[in-house]
Amino acid sequence: MLRAGAALGTSAAIAGSTAACGASRRKDELVFGFHGDTVSIGIYRRIVELYRRRNPGARISYTYADSLGFFQRLPLMFRAGTAPDVMIVAESWVSGLSQLGGYADLSSFVRRDGVREDQWLPGSLNPARIEGRVLCLPVIVYPKGVTYNKTLLDKLGIPLPRGGWSERDFLETAAAAPSGSGVRRTWGMRNAFGTNQPYDVATVHGGLPFDPLTRRMTATDGRMVSALQLMHDLVHTRRAMPAAGQTQYAVDFTSGLFAMDLFYGYALSYLRQQIAERFEWGVVPYPKEWIGTYQNNNVAVFEGSKRKEEAWHFATFIATDPDAQRLLEPVGTPALRTALKGGQQGLSAEDRVLPWARMIAGMEHQLVAYQGGIFNKVWDVLGQQVQAVENRGAPVRQALDVVQERGTQILRA
């Protein structure tokens, strides 16, 4: 799952050195690669400056790009041996690129230095664990919830969502909100589950289409059936959510046409800027039956780095130093527990009152949507069948039978 970022395909450096993605580097410097929008890039540059103040003489150059550009370059840099020594990677990139051998196994460093998992928020190391290895350390996490349009719900006389609500409460709210027709129709729920990348469809009730360890298909598991049935009911039975084939599928929550949307924990500045004064909105945790997909950003070390010890030292600084972690508050929730003491002071007063503690607690049981290699082909098949259910009303069990059969063929091959 790629985070949206500005197209900034440039590079910069500290201590008079420069390194672009995949470029040659000086023998006495560490190269740090990161990605994101202008806010994210500014924050990671400040973290580099903080590290240099704490470690006089450290030479670090840095390189950055928008998220999509950085992700597309990583496989090429891994193969060419030119990846940054230290890099920021999204959770899906860890599993998705793990077979390329570009990420260093940090297990021996973790054991040697006594790095404790409980210093981070629940589930933070889950994306790092791939086939017995530890491929990264957590940096920031993205607590999930549901965003709602308070102005629209008040206008329609619909009670606002409250913490501790159930899926039934969610469905009743979604079904009560739709009105009108055409491009100005208001909907109960925006379709943010991702038809082409249907990770949140699969995980909403705690299921996955396959077991990544045994490589066996689980697409017909009851949790998968109930999750896809939820999508079917929202689109066809309750007519509360646009299908992927409808024009309104591409319309954003900030349009004011949706009573609810998924909240990913990293779009606050975008929401504030786009919504401005047009309507009031709020956030509640997921309905109690929902699990969802675990999302975060991590710091990894390049397997081909010639300065692996220094790279590990810098990576642990990003992941475990409270001051470095607090700098990251505007772009995500710090993964380090001690950085959260006293609240998220880096957020605006409006954003600090969102139900972060309850959303963070829900992350412990969220699932990593394992990707990469042949598993991506299985996700593609699931995406096609989710579209068949949404757009054509295909029976849920029939669609998942197709995923099970084709997925089995893919994994066997």
Number of C-alpha atoms within 10 A of each C-alpha: 16 14 14 14 18 17 16 16 14 12 15 14 18 17 12 9 15 19 25 23 23 18 13 13 16 13 8 9 19 24 27 28 27 22 28 25 18 14 14 20 19 11 17 23 20 15 19 23 14 15 19 17 11 10 11 8 9 17 19 24 24 25 25 27 25 23 22 17 17 21 17 10 14 23 17 14 17 20 13 11 15 19 29 32 28 27 25 26 25 24 28 21 20 25 22 18 18 20 12 14 14 23 25 20 21 19 15 11 14 16 10 9 8 9 13 9 15 12 15 22 22 19 23 26 20 18 27 25 16 18 11 9 14 21 26 32 29 31 27 28 29 24 27 27 24 20 22 25 22 20 17 20 21 12 9 14 11 16 11 15 22 14 14 13 15 16 14 12 15 18 17 15 21 23 20 17 22 21 14 9 9 8 11 12 12 23 25 29 29 24 26 20 17 16 23 16 16 21 26 23 27 27 23 25 23 20 28 26 25 24 13 15 8 7 13 15 22 19 27 23 15 12 19 24 18 19 20 24 17 19 20 23 18 22 21 18 11 16 17 27 28 24 27 22 14 13 11 21 16 14 16 15 22 19 13 21 23 28 28 30 21 21 21 18 21 22 15 17 14 11 13 14 10 14 15 11 8 11 13 14 19 19 26 23 27 27 20 14 14 19 22 25 25 27 25 25 25 27 27 29 29 25 21 19 21 12 18 17 12 17 22 22 11 24 25 19 18 26 22 23 15 18 14 22 24 22 20 23 20 21 22 24 27 29 32 25 16 17 24 18 10 7 12 19 16 15 17 12 10 9 18 13 13 14 16 22 12 17 21 21 15 22 22 15 15 24 23 21 27 21 22 17 13 14 20 14 16 24 25 17 19 28 19 17 26 30 20 19 25 25 17 13 16 15 15 23 17 13 23 24 14 16 27 23 13 17 27 18 12 14 15 10 7
